[in-house]
Amino acid sequence: MKSFNVPVQYRSPLVTAIKQKRKAEDKMKKDFRPTVLELGSLKVILARHFGFCYGVENAIEIAFRAVEENPGKRVFLLSEMIHNPGVNADLQALGVKFIMDTGGQLLMDWDDLNSNDIVIIPAFGTTLEMEAKLRLKGIEPSRYETTCPFVEKVWNRAEKIGKDGYTIVIHGKPKHEETRATFSHSMANTPSVVVKDMEETHHLAKFMTGELPAEQFYSDFKGQFSEGFDVTKDFNRIGVVNQTTMLASETQAISDYLKQVILNHNNATADNAATYFADTRDTLCYATNDNQSAVQGMLEEPADLALVIGGYNSSNTSHLVELCEEHLPTYYIKDDACLLSEKVISHFNFHQHIEEVTEGYIPAKRPLSIMITSGASCPDALVERVIERLAMLTGNESEMEKVSKEWLG
């Protein structure tokens, strides 16, 4: 896989050494057991896969290159390039300005843009409508487009099956940048609808089977279906794609459920399933799968708590938190500064979308075992700093230095 020119401040010598050793031992990525670091009275259980993915590293390289190649020009990001506050802040420190927030609301006057400006398209991609608006300004969006190749793969697959006559059901968060972009690209080719979870999918199925009146669909799914959507015929053939950062297992469950619903409704069998349902399993993102599988492997180890590191608006990170909190106390943190002391932690409650402060998060018992993973937009350097902070708070700094030397040779 291609390597990228990512700024050194995002790299971690220790984490790089761990990842390289694990990769050498497991080239096919079949071993999801965690890496265990013995730091005296502290055991760190580190997920097999975590941190920057291909799409994120690609985006970072392009964004920093855009700044370097255009001295004296105004450089804009259409919205947050990735969901990591540190990386976005670094770009802002170089003079990059945001055009929109993550919800699509303008942060500046659109008329202030001109053809001499540089606009970077974020890793989530953007809508066809936004691309057209930029071109009207004389700005070519593809010049510095950082759209993840795996997001584009979803778009291409949706286009293909759409042209084959299937309606697209998108599993994603309706307001998320990536879902908005995928919805735009999909509905350019075929009727499309967005479902956010299995509960909403069960509700959608009742319109597919006629259990609920067609007219109710348009109010229940307002803002989540393409213009001209016809409930009476657009559910005759369907395919499911996803926002690539969703829980892969949930996307597969939604796909399996809708497939069975439509086959049962049409008295079809597995032999003629393709008449009604398109196979779209190849749209699941490798990094999403790997990171979630690595968390499942990590959770097979006993531990006292888990720390999940990432931006608080990161979809893929929140799903790692979901997996962990089913098994043990889990804290969603953005960086090492959240570990305020051995007794107090600042963390994010993504269910209620609020930051909280919790006391007594580290048990008094020793030895202590802590699981750590991070989202796809979290730099490895942050992971190392969190481990170092934990070692310091638990009185294991010398053990941390010893383990680092062992891994770095």
Buried (B, 14 or more C-beta within 10 A) or exposed (E): EEEBEBEEEBBBEBBBBBBEEBEEEEEEBEEBBBBEBEBBBBBBBBBBBBBBBBBBBBBBBBBBEBBEEBEEEBBBBBBBBBBBBBBBEBBEEEEBEBBBEBEBEEEEEEEEBEEEBBBBBBBBBBBEEBBEBBEEBEBEBEBBBBBBEBBBBBBEBBBBBBEEEBBBBBBBBBEBBBBBBBBBBBBBBBBBBBBBBBEBBBBBBBBBEEEBEEEEBEEBBEEBBBEEBEBEEBBBBBBBBBBBBBBBBBBBBBBEBBBEBBBEBBEBEEEEBEEBBBBBEEBBBBBBBBBBBBBBBBBEEEBBBBBBBBBBBBBBBBBBBBBBBEBBBBBBBBBBEBBBEBEBBBBBBBEEEEBEEBEEBBEEEEEBBBBBBBBBBBBBBBBBBBBBBBBBBBBBBEBBEEBBEEBEE
